[in-house]
Amino acid sequence: MRILSWNVNGYRAVWKKGFKEWLPELNTDVIGIQETKAWPEQLTEEQLNPLGWHSVFAQAEKKGYSGVATFSKKAPTSTQIGFGDPPFDTEGRVVITEHKDVLLANIYFPNGKRDKTRLKYKMDFYEKTLDYFKALRDEGRKVIVCGDYNTAHKEIDLARPKENAKVSGFLPEERAWIDRWTEAGFVDIFRTFHPDEAEQYTWWDMVTRARDRNVGWRIDYHFVSDTLADQVKDAWIMPDIMGSDHCPVGIELDI
């Protein structure tokens, strides 16, 4: 099974750029997209189920904001939208689907750059994520939490770490949470296969045309529970796929 994750920065926008045509070329069984900025009722039937794929959408209460969707060739055995906790569910950031015995969470984590209030919300959201999925992992469940985490973990994960040391997305408290996330049994699976590979980024600032110079950040991940990690056969980044300020990231599982 191949699973991709991609912050598309607007599903309707990326659709116009060729999402339906890309889908077969991406060679995946499941793809979780983030920042859809769309409610299902705003989409055509073809957009809801491209090429006949099954989809599960979570939308924010506010139109044109946030949102995630998971597309799969085969319908998942179970679906869940949100955590079931209103403070964290109003922005449509979580879709959880089950594929055979694998639980896949597609999450668009909050951005904390706007102000201290949003940074606190981001950190609270992180804590909710840790508590929720650690409990499942401790039960022996096989869990993948993919998506845009909005934080680069280590200096190797962004082009200019010193210049961004006091910027949300690379703050000590944000990075420390990822440390705790890994201590809780979740593996940054890309780094398992590419431990020391530099200049591997998934997001670039569009205003400064940073992608042309590969001045980027790696903030999109598949974190895999250690109960499943040994079944992952490969992990990669797809910087040649355009259409968004992020690029897709992928893994391959033997299930």
Secondary structure, 3 states (H helix, E strand, C coil): CEEEEEECCCHHHHHHCCHHHHHHHHCCCEEEEECCCCCHHHCCHHHHCHHHCEEEEECCCCCCCCCEEEEECCCCCEEEECCCCHHHHCCCCEEEEEECCEEEEEEECCCCCCCHHHHHHHHHHHHHHHHHHHHHHHCCCEEEEEEECCCCCCHHHECCCCCCCCCCCCCHHHHHHHHHHHHCCEEEHHHHHCCCCCCCCCEECCCCCHHHHCCEECCEEEEEECCCHHHEEEEEECCCCCCCCECCEEEEECC
